[in-house]
């Protein structure tokens, strides 16, 4: 299961286009937490921009993902142990489209 929402706004000035993007996601993880069978879900936010100039397109995106879950240790009477995840990732790409042949 995934929940995703995003928006994009493109600034256009002559031949130059600058897309601005933002989004949110909530992903169910593949494996349950520890032995509890609890469904683990992580949230994330994204932001990105780019530059389109003629046949050249450059994109940069940032992804921040976070989540936590708790696992009860079977061998102790202590409180459940908290496991947390926080990641920051940056992605970049360059695309060049060759001119069409006529």
Secondary structure, DSSP 8 states (H G I E B T S, - for coil): -EEEEEEEEEEEETTEEEEEEEEEEEEE-SS-BTTTTB--EEEEEEEEEEEEETTEEEEEEEEEEEEEEEE--TT--S--EEEEEEEEEEEEEEEE------
